[in-house]
Amino acid sequence: MSVALLASNQVPLEGIAGALRREGLDVLALSTDGRLGREPLPDPVGKIVLILPQQGVIDTGEQTAAVRDAIGERLRLIVCTSQLAKADREVLLDCGASEVITPQQWATGHVAERVLAQLILEGDVIPQASGRLRGATKAMRALYAHIRTVAPLHEPILILGETGTGKELVAREIHDLSGRAGEYLPVNCPEISPELLSSELFGHEKGAFTGADRARVGLIAAAGKGTVFLDEIGDLDLQSQAKLLRVLEDHKVRRVGSNHLDEVHARIVLATNRNLQDACAEGKFRLDLFERIRGFTLELPPLRERKADLLLLSQHFVEEYNKEYKTGLALPIGGLDALFRYDWPGNVRELRAVIRKAAAYADSAGNISPLILQESVRGREMTVPPNAVPFDPAVDSWKDLVSRAQAMYFRAVLLQTGGNKEEAIKLSGLSRSQFFGKLRKSSKDSTPEKEVE
């Protein structure tokens, strides 16, 4: 079934529709100017999104009612409009809106993001989960596909991502899908002191050091044919890194104080929130180990880059809370727009904490207050427009500023189109030759041959 976007010609409908199509949705972009109510909607349309920016509640209500009259009662109607008071929102619902949503900003990408979040919540994009992971954005669906590909392999897997993005959940999902007979054994490297790390991971013989009153099998060997998850490997000391490299190369481990090598049958999954390339350049991480583990790398997107998953994640955390505390709480209708105005530096872990706090303060009727959610993010570092151009008038000349702005523009427009230069040309309003000329100027590394490809 298609989703129809309705808006006047003043709204960049094709840009919004293009962003949604790149997420895998079947989208029609239809102008309301002069046609609404006179032409029937195409048959496969199953849902309507009416986009009405910067209008008063009366005009918005009239247009909502007109669309509802034109489409009848069978189709769901989502109205994307400016921030409204609770009473005004209820007016739009009375006028026929099924749901009212507000984007973070009225830029094309933010409108598409907010619409996509609602469509994901309503189940229009699948898959929405992989094991304990939740998300239906293109980035998450690609991650699920990568997990399914690498899970059956015996190769080590490197998981990269910021704190709170769910690296351990990915490691657990890799193990669950691997079909391995052994257990899943997580090890948080920073929790173990450097003096004991080698003994913990690789084992030791009796009398190998003071206090070693008996032999011990290391965690890697103890996992049998299961999976060992080494979290925050960027914190491993260089000696432990050398031993780990030997384990990965030979599938054998030597206990501290032993001349005997034990076979290693476990699969090694590693994770870090550090930039290992920088750590190698600084001499803090072995380059040979990095080259050995980087072959199969999964990069987890931060939450700020997949905000369209916010509602789905929030719903999941409420359901998780309900199951744990045997409650029947529900997300507050119209109270989640504030979540999109925050960048979530703590990622999914931070969002979970915010939702659980709001759930704990729900009223006796089981309603989660939107004010609690708003207060949870108010005063924190709010979202800075990603395309803002920083400058210092005491240092930067006009030429410097224009050059920087041009470079940022082309990076942003190519990001918006997923690297599709033909789509970027259309969005830019430039001719093909102008586009590539300015793109060439803004990037020292580009060549005319590469750009025209």
C-alpha angles and dihedrals in degrees: 000000000000128000114223120212113206123194142130122270089261090071118080091238097165092052092052092044091048092054091051093047090054086059088058101261125139101233134179119198111210127177117224092206109118097336109071112121094005100077123047118237116253111272102247094057109121102169138026128215113193113198115203113165126188099001134132121253093253095056091041091050092049093051092045091052091047092053092046090052090049097049100035126220102298099077126073112240119206114190116205108196145137123301109288136192116252092255092051091049090054088052090058091048088052088050091059107276114142092198136001120213136177126207123225090243134355093249115122095249094050094049091050090047094053093045090048091051090056093046091050091050090051092052100252092129123055149222095046100173146026111195107303093348120100129198141098102197118119091256092055094044088052089050091052090052091050091049091052090050098050100034097084093047126097093219121113113259125214116207117197126190146120121275110287098021094115105259093154091049089055091049090050091049091050089054094045092052095042096077090222115161097218131077131274109249118190119198122188101206098201090057091065119073115241090242092059100032097091091048093048095048102034104022131232142237125244110277094014089130140352109301095019094124093159139021118266133198111227122240093252093057092038091061089072110191093344132094128282113204113201107194122200096009088171085080095058115115117241094254092055089046090056091051091047090052089053090051091052093047100044103021087230134108132204116211118227107272095014134111091198124095119219120208115248116213099165124107113239120222117182133191140184141166091211129097100249093191090060090044090053091050090051092049093245096112129040113250093210090055091047091051090049096053102035096075094089107034127166116196117201116213117233115244092249088065094051104037089145085078092058097097095045091050092046091051090049092052091050090050089048090052092048091052093047097047099027093239132138102224123158134198113265111259110242093001102103103074091092090065089068092059093065128074098217101221088184089054122202093346090058093047090052091053092050094049093047091050091051090047091052090057096047115135125252091268091060097254118145109218115236087210090065090053091048092048090050092063099029113107093019123108101296125207115286112209102264094222097051111129113224118213142162113220090202091061112016121078122213088256091054091051095048091048092051093045092050092051091048091048094055093045090051097046092048090048089050091054095041091246094307103143095191090057090044091054090054093049093047095055089223128126116254093255092046091049096052092041093056092040089053090051093049096053124055091193097054125096127200090244093054093046096052094050 
